[in-house]
Amino acid sequence: MERNLNFYVANLGAEVERIFYWRDKKDFKEVEFARARAESILDKIAASREVSGREKEFELLRESIFDIASTKQKFNINVSQMRAYFTPFALRAMQ
């Protein structure tokens, strides 16, 4: 499988799902592990030439993910909203 932007963003979506899961379970150690993995993926995305022109989108995404992993969220982002964002990338990555 080619590791392109869709691949990385689809994997990022899986880590975001894990953040929500562990946050709901109140296992903040696991939340931090998932957040760190998400940050690593975000760094790979930021280094990609495919992001050109979408840097602001991915910086907002990074900020949103960090907020979700925080114990004091300032945004009101729910799992359904994030799934709606990540699903198209996952579907394209599977094609």
N, C-alpha and C positions, 0 to 999 in steps of 0.2 A: 504494500500500500504506500502510495506517495504521501509524504508528510508535507502537506501544503497548509495554507491558512485554514481551510475548512477542517482539516484533521485536528489542528491545534485548538481551534475554537470549540470544536465538539468535545475534545478532552477537557478543556477548561470548563465547559458546561457540566461535565461529570463531577469535577471537583467542587463546583458551586453547589450541586445537589448534595454532596457529602457535607459541605459546610452547613447547609440547612438541616440536614439529618442530625448531625452531631450537636448543633446548637439547640435543636428541639429536645434532644436527650440530655442537654446541659453537661455534655462532656467537652469542656473547653480545651482540653489537651488535644483531642482529636480534631476539633475545629481549627486549632492552630496548625496542626499537621496538614490538613486539607488546604488551609489558606496559603501555607508555604509552597505547597505543590502548585496551587493556582498562580502564585506569584512567579514561580519558575516558568510556567507555561506562558504567562503574560510577557515575561522577558524575551522568550523565544519569538513570540508574535511581534513584539516591538522591534526586534532585530530583522524581521522579515521585510523584504522589498515589496511584498504584496500589500503591506499596510499603507503604503504611500497614499496620502490624501485622506486617510482615516485615522490619523494619529490621535485626534481629539476624541473620537469615538472610543478608542481603546484606553485612553487615559480616564475617561468617564467610567468605563467598564471596570478598570482597576480600582478606582475610588469606590464604586458601588460594591465590589466584592470585598474590599477591606471593611466597608461599613457593615455588610452582612455578617462578617466574622467578628465584629466588635461586640462587646457587651453593652455598649451604649450607642445604638444606631441613631443616626440623625436623619436618615432617609427611611421611608416606609416601603421597602421593596419586599415583595413576597415571592415564593417559589414559583407560582404560576407565571408571574411576569418574566422571571429569568428563564423559565422553560420556553416561553414564547420567543424570547430572543435567541436562545441557543438551538432550538429544534431545526430551523432551516440549515444551519451549518452542519448539524449531525446528519441530516438527510443527504446533503450534498457530499459529505465525506464518505457515505456508504455507497454512492453511485460509482 
